Amino acid sequence: MADRVYSAADLIALEEQYGAHNYHPLDVVCSRGEGVYLIDVNGRRYLDCLSAYSAANQGHAHPTIINALIEQAQRLPLTSRAFRNDQLPLFYKELLDLTGYEMALPMNTGAEAVESALKVARKWGYKVKGIPENCAEIITVGGNFHGRTISVISFSTEPQYRDGFGPFTPGFITIPYGDADAFEAAITPNTAAISVEPIQGEAGVVVPPEGYLHRIREICDRHSVLFIADEIQTGLGRTGKLMACDHEGVRPDVLVLGKALGGGVYPVSAVLASREILGVLHPGDHGSTFGGNPLAAAVARAALRVITEEHLVENAAEMGAYFKDYLEEINSPHVDHIRGKGLLIGVVLRPEAGGARRFCEALQQRGILAKETHQNVIRFAPPLIIDRPTLDSVLPDIRDVLLMA
Ligand SMILES: *Cc1c(COP(=O)(O)O)cnc(C)c1O
């Protein structure tokens, strides 16, 4: 058994037989990652244009991050928060110095951090704003994606994310995305918070109208409502600013980070806020066995260091503009429009194009891995370390695929 060599087809068959079928992956079986490239079991190299849904912004197996992982894993991987460790305080300090927030709550996955932000917002609503017990409302927007837990899907507007999973968590109100007037109209004395993604990645790289985040900020201030920004996908450089909210110069009250915070190697997420807001949590109110563990903290410190030292935010802005300009010049009959910011780019196909999947499969044939979102959008989101020669090496192939019959 141990000596047997499994072919790609063998591995796919095993996965299909034994694994829950909650994904429909492209049939590429990766066995190595190097920077912007993924290498399959046959040694074929692909440019990764998904970056693990922006978790691998620093590229695959970044040496600085891998070294931090190995060094910390050998020294001390886990203590639980019952004891202190020598990495978590430095992770806090470096994360808050970078982002300008006062306090952080470390978790593991994105959905957990979102859940934690919602809990903090509710508690703030009761203890600080004075909302009557069990009456807190949180406003959410159509097309949102915040993860897959039951409370989080309770306010999803995607039927498939909810079908078969009820009953749902009450206390959420949904308004259309991009409509600040609808937000103001939905506010009641019991509104604790609004939760928004500054750009909706999973909904198909949906960019709200200019000024939307600014108006959300202003309305939140006027009504004493917390602005929660889920920057799990858009944060840490992806859109060409450190945070996507920075495009409008807006500072949310509560910032949720995940994905690239773990440097493409380990799940690390966090909720950032002021002392007044995160201060509502007291010992025993909330927790996570793995949240804030020394391995996670060491990896996240290295992940942040790479973003800063390698100027990934600036590179995402530059390479993103170059990539988007190229796509906009192609003039394919299949393409309705191109949208996005930085290196989060959505190619929106016309309904007659026959869906994005066939384009993603054709890209795969040419050594480019991209994934469709919502049937008719191809998302291009390569690691932020990508350089111009690498982009130039694939752009003609992308062009050919977008122009195919
Ligand atoms: C991926 C994502 C999440 C969920 O993160 P997980 O780590 O998969 O739980 C939440 N919000 C946004 C915007 C995301 O892109």
The ligand as a Gaussian input file, in Angstrom:
#p B3LYP/6-31G(d) Opt

LIG

0 1
 C      -13.899000      33.043000       2.781000
 C      -14.747000      34.083000       3.427000
 C      -15.336000      33.877000       4.687000
 C      -15.267000      32.559000       5.401000
 O      -13.974000      32.162000       5.713000
 P      -13.703000      30.616000       6.091000
 O      -12.273000      30.615000       6.521000
 O      -13.947000      29.823000       4.838000
 O      -14.653000      30.259000       7.181000
 C      -16.041000      34.918000       5.256000
 N      -16.185000      36.091000       4.615000
 C      -15.638000      36.331000       3.405000
 C      -15.819000      37.664000       2.762000
 C      -14.923000      35.336000       2.756000
 O      -14.427000      35.544000       1.534000

